[in-house]
Amino acid sequence: MDRPLIVLNFKTYTEGTGSNAVAIAQACRQVAEETGANIVASPQLPDIYRVASSVDIPVFSQHMDGVGAGSYTGHITAQTIKEAGATGTLINHSERRLGLAQIEAAVEAARGAGLVTIICTNNIPTTRAASALGPDYVAVEPPELIGSGIPVSKADPEVVLGSVEAVQRVNPNVKVLCGAGISKGEDLKAAIELGSVGVLLASGVVKAQDPKAALYDLVSGI
């Protein structure tokens, strides 16, 4: 990966649901195509298939469970999201927390299905623990800054620096993403300067009056 990774989480915002999800994903694809940016769309689970069928950029699930086929009513399996068109998944987002054993099981199930994994964490100790599970990425996001418009790279740069250092000591194959409050090109630039390889963001683009313009502004930092 020679360009920063930008993972856009659509959450359950109305602006990123159903046909709106497709429109935002298409904006992501256009910006990626025109700028060379590495953008991933992460819509709600029921929208994965329609989004993946509409764009040729990577599509990630917002969640998955570490279970397989069987009596697991209401659970989300790796095979299900893969067959819907996803190529990766978020795990343990602060709005969809899991226990340690569940996180490990989800990582193993995703790995078995060939899915890219991003474990979300909230501080340096949890980032350190998550990296020991061997995901592809950890995304450090202090919950109090999510949706605040205040980027973690400015409010608490030490948590990003410390997370990068902790991951390097535990498992240097794991890459670090920076999340919470990211919305502008300067935020992405600062995140990269702190040692992360990209960002995880949501409302700064999904709820923007012009999501495509917001994406162009974001990639202007690289």
matplotlib code that plots the C-alpha trace (Angstrom):
import matplotlib.pyplot as plt

x = [0.0, 1.7, -1.1, -2.8, -5.9, -9.2, -12.0, -15.4, -17.9, -21.4, -22.7, -26.6, -26.8, -29.8, -27.5, -25.6, -28.5, -30.0, -29.8, -27.9, -25.2, -24.8, -24.5, -21.8, -19.9, -20.0, -18.5, -15.8, -15.1, -14.9, -12.5, -10.4, -10.3, -9.4, -6.9, -5.4, -6.6, -7.1, -10.7, -12.8, -16.6, -18.2, -22.0, -24.6, -24.8, -28.0, -26.4, -23.2, -24.5, -26.0, -22.9, -20.4, -22.5, -22.3, -18.7, -15.3, -13.6, -13.2, -16.3, -16.0, -18.6, -19.2, -19.2, -19.0, -19.2, -16.7, -19.2, -19.8, -22.8, -25.3, -27.6, -26.6, -29.7, -29.0, -25.2, -23.2, -20.8, -17.6, -19.0, -22.2, -20.5, -17.9, -20.6, -22.4, -19.3, -17.3, -13.5, -13.0, -14.6, -14.5, -14.4, -15.1, -16.1, -16.8, -20.5, -20.5, -18.2, -17.1, -15.3, -11.7, -12.7, -15.3, -12.7, -10.3, -12.9, -14.0, -10.4, -9.9, -13.1, -12.4, -8.9, -10.3, -12.5, -9.8, -11.2, -9.1, -9.6, -9.6, -9.9, -11.1, -9.5, -9.8, -6.4, -2.8, -3.3, -6.2, -4.3, -1.4, -3.7, -5.5, -2.3, -1.4, -4.4, -2.8, -5.4, -4.4, -5.0, -5.9, -7.8, -7.4, -10.4, -11.0, -14.8, -15.2, -13.8, -15.9, -18.3, -16.9, -15.1, -12.0, -9.4, -7.5, -4.3, -4.8, -6.7, -4.6, -1.6, 0.1, -2.5, -1.7, 2.1, 1.9, -0.3, 2.1, 5.0, 3.1, 2.1, 5.6, 6.8, 4.1, 3.5, 5.2, 3.1, 0.0, -0.7, -2.3, -5.2, -6.2, -9.9, -12.2, -12.9, -11.2, -12.8, -10.2, -7.1, -5.0, -6.3, -5.2, -1.8, -1.4, -2.4, 0.2, 2.9, 2.1, 2.9, -0.5, -1.1, -4.5, -7.8, -11.2, -13.9, -17.6, -19.8, -17.2, -18.0, -21.3, -23.2, -21.4, -23.6, -21.4, -19.7, -17.7, -16.3, -15.5, -13.6, -11.6, -10.7, -9.7, -7.4, -5.8, -3.7, -1.9]
y = [0.0, 3.2, 5.5, 6.2, 4.1, 6.0, 3.9, 5.6, 4.2, 5.0, 4.0, 4.0, 7.6, 8.2, 10.0, 6.7, 4.3, 2.4, 4.4, 7.1, 4.5, 3.8, 7.5, 8.0, 4.9, 6.2, 9.5, 7.5, 5.6, 8.8, 10.5, 7.4, 7.1, 10.8, 11.2, 7.7, 7.7, 4.3, 4.6, 1.8, 2.1, 0.5, 0.6, -1.0, -4.8, -4.9, -2.4, -4.4, -6.2, -3.2, -1.1, -3.8, -4.4, -0.7, 0.2, -1.3, 0.0, -2.2, -2.6, -3.6, -4.7, -2.6, -5.8, -9.5, -12.3, -15.1, -17.9, -20.2, -21.9, -23.3, -22.3, -18.6, -16.6, -12.9, -13.4, -12.1, -14.7, -14.1, -16.1, -14.1, -10.8, -12.2, -13.5, -10.2, -8.6, -7.4, -7.8, -6.8, -5.9, -3.7, -5.5, -4.0, -0.5, 1.6, 1.5, -2.3, -3.5, -7.1, -9.1, -10.2, -13.8, -12.6, -10.3, -13.1, -15.4, -12.8, -12.2, -15.9, -16.4, -13.4, -14.7, -18.0, -16.4, -14.2, -10.9, -7.9, -7.1, -3.8, -4.0, -0.7, 0.3, 3.3, 3.7, 2.4, -0.7, -2.0, -1.3, -3.3, -6.2, -6.0, -6.2, -9.4, -11.0, -10.4, -8.3, -6.5, -3.1, -1.6, 1.7, 3.8, 6.0, 7.7, 7.4, 10.9, 12.4, 10.3, 12.7, 15.7, 17.3, 17.5, 15.1, 12.8, 13.9, 17.3, 16.5, 13.5, 12.9, 10.8, 8.1, 7.7, 7.9, 5.5, 3.1, 3.0, 2.3, -0.4, -2.2, -2.1, -3.8, -6.5, -7.2, -5.0, -6.6, -4.8, -1.4, 1.5, 3.7, 6.9, 7.7, 10.0, 13.6, 13.2, 15.3, 17.5, 17.0, 18.5, 15.8, 13.1, 14.7, 14.9, 11.3, 10.1, 12.3, 10.6, 7.2, 5.8, 4.5, 6.1, 7.0, 5.7, 8.4, 8.8, 11.9, 14.3, 12.9, 11.0, 13.9, 16.6, 18.8, 17.7, 14.3, 14.3, 17.8, 16.6, 13.6, 15.8, 18.0, 15.0, 13.6, 17.0, 16.2, 13.5]
z = [0.0, -1.2, -0.4, 3.0, 3.6, 4.1, 5.6, 5.5, 8.0, 6.9, 10.4, 10.4, 9.2, 6.9, 4.6, 4.1, 4.0, 1.0, -2.2, -0.3, 0.5, -3.2, -4.0, -1.3, -2.4, -6.0, -4.8, -3.0, -6.3, -8.3, -5.9, -5.7, -9.5, -10.0, -7.2, -6.7, -3.2, -1.4, -0.2, 1.4, 1.9, 5.0, 4.7, 6.9, 6.6, 4.5, 2.0, 1.4, -1.6, -3.4, -2.7, -3.7, -6.9, -7.8, -7.2, -7.7, -4.6, -1.5, 0.6, 4.3, 6.8, 9.9, 12.1, 12.0, 14.6, 15.1, 14.4, 11.5, 10.0, 12.5, 15.3, 15.6, 14.9, 14.4, 14.1, 11.1, 9.7, 7.6, 4.7, 4.6, 4.2, 1.8, -0.5, -0.2, -1.7, 1.3, 1.3, 4.9, 8.2, 11.2, 14.5, 17.9, 16.9, 20.0, 19.0, 18.7, 21.4, 21.8, 24.5, 24.0, 23.2, 20.7, 19.0, 18.7, 17.3, 14.8, 13.6, 13.1, 11.2, 9.0, 8.3, 7.4, 4.9, 3.4, 4.8, 5.8, 9.5, 11.4, 15.2, 16.7, 19.9, 22.3, 24.0, 24.0, 26.2, 24.1, 20.9, 22.3, 23.2, 19.8, 17.9, 19.6, 17.9, 14.5, 12.6, 9.5, 11.1, 14.4, 14.4, 17.6, 18.3, 21.7, 22.0, 23.4, 20.2, 17.8, 15.9, 17.8, 14.8, 17.0, 15.5, 17.8, 16.0, 17.6, 20.8, 21.9, 19.6, 22.2, 21.9, 18.3, 18.8, 21.7, 19.8, 16.8, 19.2, 21.1, 17.9, 16.6, 19.7, 19.7, 16.1, 13.4, 10.7, 12.1, 10.7, 12.7, 11.5, 13.3, 13.9, 15.8, 14.6, 11.2, 8.5, 6.7, 4.7, 7.5, 9.8, 7.5, 7.0, 10.8, 11.3, 8.8, 10.4, 13.7, 12.2, 11.2, 7.7, 7.3, 8.9, 9.9, 9.6, 9.3, 9.9, 8.4, 5.0, 5.3, 6.8, 4.8, 2.6, -0.3, 0.5, -2.7, -1.9, 1.6, 0.2, -2.2, 0.8, 2.8, 0.1, -0.4, 2.7, 0.8]

ax = plt.figure().add_subplot(projection="3d")
ax.plot(x, y, z, "-o")
ax.set_aspect("equal")
plt.show()
